[in-house]
Amino acid sequence: MLIVADLVALALFGALLWCAVTVARFRELPTRRRFLPLALFLTVLAASILRGAGIPQIAAAIAFPLNLAALILAITEIRTHRHRQHQA
């Protein structure tokens, strides 16, 4: 069962990275909106590194909520971008 949980976490991590990089490529968005998902991703990465360094409290407190926030934000920006392209 632990293998399945690890695979789900790895899939979420990969999806978040792909979405964050995709949003960062949208030139028509303001800079802060383009790079916010990527900044949240890097914050989660830093929290995961702290978990590996023996400080799991910080990672347990912020990693999962920031993962979800970054993923939801990136998916919303991607959908908005596709909707604008479709209407143009």
Secondary structure, DSSP 4 states (H G I P E B T S, - for coil): -HHHHHHHHHHHHHHHHHHHHHHHT-TTS-HHHHHHHHHHHHHHHHHHHHHHTT-HHHHHHHHHHHHHHHHHHHHHHHHHHHHHHHH-
